[in-house]
């Protein structure tokens, strides 16, 4: 059998291309597997949890001690910050307290999670009744807020009205949302 020169040189080239294609597919699959292993799951802006105010206590002279609970339906994947904002009857923000919760949100398991107590400093001479709005946000994402499962009391579910606090004559009364 006589072989032409073109037949001899093409066979190794075809074999080389087949090996290269196979190696490229394996390398691409390895890269994808590594990306999937290191990619962090996302909450996609939705957290299946609802806040509740467990207690509010006045600590003289001008501090509030807050204890929040969260009813968690599904474990968040990301770490969120908590905001607690106080609004007067005109809808004007009067004071707030944002913080990293303890324990952090990515460790919350389904059920009731009680956060460590938080102290908030009150503006001097503050009196009145204030709505308490609670929610979660991402500082790194321009302060974007999470949609909460119990967010029916707010625009787009981005906070929950947990109750009111009345501050008068050095006393505080917490009125839970019903």
ABEGO torsion letter per residue (X at the ends): XBBBAAAAAAAAAAAAAAAAAAAAAAAAAAAAAAAAAABBBBAGGBBBBBBBBABBBBBOAABBBBBBBBBBABBBABBBBBBBBBBBAAGBBABBBBBBBOBBAAABBBEBBBBBBBBBBBBBGBBEBBBBBBBBBBAABGGBBBBBAAAAABBGGABBBAEBBBBBGGBBBBBBBX
